[in-house]
Amino acid sequence: MKNSKTINWAAGAIIVAMAAWLYLVLFPTPPAIDARPHQGLGEVMAGEAVKLAEGGARIIIITRDMGSFRLPAAEVQLAGCLAALKSAGKTPAATRTIKADPLRVVGVPPGEFFEILRQGKENDVIVSFLGPPMLDAAQIAKLGPKRSRIVALCAGTMPARVDLKRAFEQQLLHVAIVSRPDAPAQAAAGNTRSAFEQMFKVITPGNMAELSTLTAAATAD
């Protein structure tokens, strides 16, 4: 009887250990990220949005739907943005989540972005973690000259895939956050702002000429 209990206990322990091993194989823990540049990115995007917000301007956030996939960097970016807005006394009027495959190219479907802009007011500020709107001529014509201002994350190879200069000229982009082509593999010691500046660059109409260099570097990569 005692041997039977021992065997049952040992078998149960083996089953538990195998289940734990199988879980780790199928659902591995993602490697830890350096949160500083991503938190800094969120803080900078919030700061740029506050600069553009005038009077009773609403701030609208567009981000990934993170309910299906863990996206640590995106989660930190959004949290940093929300915390910075709160510190500035601002509360987003709405947060639009876009379902997107994390393995596919980042972007908001043109029809969805068009509807967000169509429903927006002239002095609204849209903070998009999924790039600028990529609308066709007919959609742009329907929007008219008065439209919301847009702060967009345009990281990675997006400057090589999307004509950001044209987006600025069409008033579909007012501030772009792009990846630095000379960014280190990991940011050096420092605070969130310092880490951000090592990894990303803020592009506005004032320094838009730098886009050509960034685009060339992204294309080379």
N, C-alpha and C positions, 0 to 999 in steps of 0.2 A: 504493500500500500504506500509505504514511504517512497519506494523507488518510483512508483507510478506518479506520485505528486512531483517528485524531482524532475522526471522526464517531461511532464506537462509544463512545469515552470520553465525549463530550459527551452522547450519548443516555442513557448510564448515569447520568450526573450529574443529568440532568433527571428521570429516573425516580425516583432517590433523593430529590430535592428534592420532587417531587410526592407521594411516599409519606409523607414527613415532614409536609408540609402537610396531607395528608388525615388523618393520625393526630391532629394538633393540632386539626383541626376536629371529628373524631368523638369524641376523648377529650381535651377541653381540661383544662389544669391548673387545679384549683380555686384560687380566690384564697386567699392566706395568711390565717390567722385569728390573732387575739390569743389566744394560748394561756393567758394568765394567769388570766382568770376561770374557764376550764374546768378548769385544773389546780387552782385554789383550790377549785372545787366538789367535785372528787374528794377533795381533802384533807379538806374539811369533812364530807363524807358518811362518810369513814373515821373521822374523829374522833367523830362522833355514834354510829357503830356501836360503837366501842370503849367509849364511855360506857355503852351499853346492855348490853354483853357482861359477863356475870357468871360467875365460876368457870370452868368448862370450856365456856362457850358457843361454839358454832360460828358462823362468819360465812359467809354464803352470798351470792354476788353474782349478780344478774340483769342482763344487758346484751344489747344487740343482737348478732346474728351479723354481724360486719363482714367476713366472707370474700368477699361478693359485691359490696359497695359500699364505696367510701372514705368514711368519716365522720370527718373530722379532729377535730371538736369532741368526739365521743363517744370517740374513741381517746385524746385527751388527758385527758378526765375519768376514764376507766378507769385509765390509767397513773398519774394523780395519786392515785387511791384506793389502788391496789395499793402504791405507794411509801410512802404514809402509813401503811398497815397494817403494812408491813414495818418501818418506823421504830418503830412501837408494839409490835413483837414479835408481831404477829398474821399468820397465814397463812390465807387463805380456805379453808374446807373443800371448797367446790365453787363453780364458776362456771357458771351456766346461761345459754346463749345462745339468744336467741329470733330466729327468722327474721322479718324485718319489712321491708316496703316503705318506704324512707326518705321517700317522698312521701305516705304515709298517716299517719293519726293514731297517735301513739305509744301503746303499751299492750300488756300481756301478756294473751293469751287467758285468760278466766276459768278454763277447765278446767285449763290448765297451771299457773296460779298456785295454784289449789286443791290440786293434787297436790303442789306444792312445800311448801305449808303443812301438808298432811296428813302428809307424810313427815317434817316438821321436828319438833324438840323444843321444849319450852316456853321454854327460855332461848336458843334460837337467835336470831341477828340476821340478817335479810335486808336486803341493800342493793340496792334496785331502781332502776336507771337508766331504767326504763320505767313509772314510776308505781306507785300502790298497787294491790292486788287489787280487782277490781270483781266481787264475788260476789253471787249471789242468796241469798234467805233460806234456801233448802234447803241450799246449800253451807255457809253460815255455821253453821247448826244442826249439821251433821255434824262441823264442826271442834271444837265444844265451847268452853268458856271458856278453856282453856289453849292458847295458841298462840304462835308465834314473834313477835318484835318486828320492826317494819318501818321502815326508813329509805328514803324514796322521793323521787326527783326528780320534781317536779310542775311543770315549767316551762311557759312559753308560756301558752296558753289553757286548760290543764288545770284550774285552779281554777274556770273557768266551765263546764266540761263534766262535772266529777266533784265530787260532794258530799264534799269533804275533811273537813268538820266531822263528817259522819255516819261517815266512815271512822275518824276518831279515836275517836268514841263507841263504835263497834263493835270497837275494839281491832284494827282492820285497818291502822292507821297510827299510828306513834309519833313520827316526825319527818318533816316535809315540807320540801323545798327548793323554793321558788317564785320566779318571776321578779318583780323589782320593776317596778311599772308606771311608775315615774319613772326607770328605768334609762337612762343615756346611750347614744348610738349606739356609743360606744367608751369603755372604762374609762380614766380618767385615769392618769397615771404612778403607779406604786406596785408593791408586791409582790403575790403571788398572793392573799393574804387580803384586801388592800385592794381588788383588782379584783373579787373575789368579792362583797364586801359592797356594791359599787356596782351589781352586776347581779342579785343574788339575795338572798333572805331566808330565814332558818331559822324554821320554824313548829313549835312544840311545844304540848302541852296548856296550857302556861303562858301563851302569847300567841295562842291560837287565835282570840280575838275579832277579831284583825286580818284574818282570812280574809275577812270580809264586805267590807272595803274593797278587798282584792286581787281578789276575785271580781267586784265591780262594775267595777273598772278593766279587768279582762280582758274582760268582757262589752262594755264600751264600745269596746274596740279591735276 
